[in-house]
């Protein structure tokens, strides 16, 4: 009965897909990763990566808009994808600020 376990996992995977199990709502990062950003350069690289991801989305939007027009299906599909990715980026920023606070608050002397 060595096939029992693989069959179980295969059926489980099929059920999750069939029932609409949504993995897109799961964050693609962990707070453990954000907590591990100890140095200023690590934190800056993380924030820079978020900025560049957002800029890439903006550039893709402009390119698709100029190439296919405002009413194209391709642009509408891109906006759906962009909305999901923007939410992920926003969640990462929110988590980052909860863990590390705003970088200028640390250096600000009142």
C-alpha positions in Angstrom: 0.0 0.0 0.0 2.8 2.4 -0.8 0.6 4.2 -3.3 -1.9 5.3 -0.6 0.0 8.4 0.5 0.6 9.8 -3.1 -3.0 9.1 -4.1 -4.2 10.9 -1.0 -2.0 14.0 -1.7 -3.1 14.0 -5.4 -6.8 13.8 -4.4 -6.2 16.6 -1.8 -4.6 18.8 -4.5 -7.4 18.2 -6.9 -10.0 19.0 -4.2 -8.3 22.2 -3.3 -8.3 23.3 -7.0 -11.8 22.2 -7.6 -13.1 23.9 -4.4 -11.4 27.2 -5.3 -8.7 27.2 -2.7 -7.1 30.5 -3.2 -3.3 30.7 -2.7 -3.2 34.3 -4.1 -4.3 35.7 -0.8 -1.4 34.1 1.0 1.5 36.6 1.5 4.6 35.8 -0.6 6.8 36.9 2.3 7.1 36.3 6.0 7.4 38.5 9.0 10.4 36.4 9.9 12.1 37.6 6.8 11.3 41.2 7.6 12.4 40.8 11.2 15.7 39.3 9.9 16.6 42.6 8.2 18.9 43.9 10.9 21.2 46.3 9.1 20.3 49.6 7.5 21.6 48.3 4.2 19.4 45.2 4.4 16.4 47.3 5.2 17.2 49.7 2.4 17.6 46.9 -0.1 14.2 45.5 1.0 12.4 48.8 0.6 14.3 49.5 -2.7 13.1 46.1 -4.0 9.5 47.1 -3.2 9.9 50.4 -4.9 11.4 48.8 -8.0 8.5 46.2 -8.1 6.0 49.0 -8.0 7.9 51.0 -10.7 8.0 47.9 -12.9 4.2 47.6 -12.7 3.7 51.2 -13.6 6.0 50.9 -16.6 4.2 47.7 -17.7 0.9 49.6 -17.4 2.1 52.5 -19.5 3.5 50.2 -22.1 0.3 48.1 -22.4 -1.8 51.2 -22.5 0.1 52.8 -25.3 0.3 49.5 -27.2 -3.2 48.2 -26.8 -5.3 51.1 -25.7 -7.5 51.9 -22.7 -10.3 49.5 -23.6 -8.2 46.4 -24.4 -8.8 43.1 -22.7 -5.0 42.8 -22.2 -4.9 46.1 -20.2 -7.9 45.0 -18.1 -6.3 41.7 -17.3 -3.1 43.6 -16.4 -5.0 45.8 -14.0 -6.4 42.8 -12.3 -2.9 41.4 -11.9 -1.6 44.9 -10.9 -4.3 45.2 -8.2 -3.2 41.9 -6.6 0.5 42.8 -6.8 -0.1 46.3 -5.4 -1.9 44.7 -2.4 1.1 42.4 -1.8 3.5 45.3 -1.9 1.3 47.3 0.4 1.1 44.4 2.8 4.9 44.1 2.8 5.2 47.9 3.5 2.7 47.6 6.3 4.5 44.7 7.9 7.9 46.4 7.4 6.7 49.6 9.2 5.1 47.6 12.0 8.4 45.8 12.6 11.0 48.4 11.8 9.1 51.7 12.0 9.8 54.6 9.7 13.5 54.9 9.0 13.6 58.7 9.6 11.9 58.3 13.0 15.0 56.5 14.2 17.4 59.3 13.2 15.1 62.2 14.0 16.2 64.2 17.1 13.5 66.4 18.7 
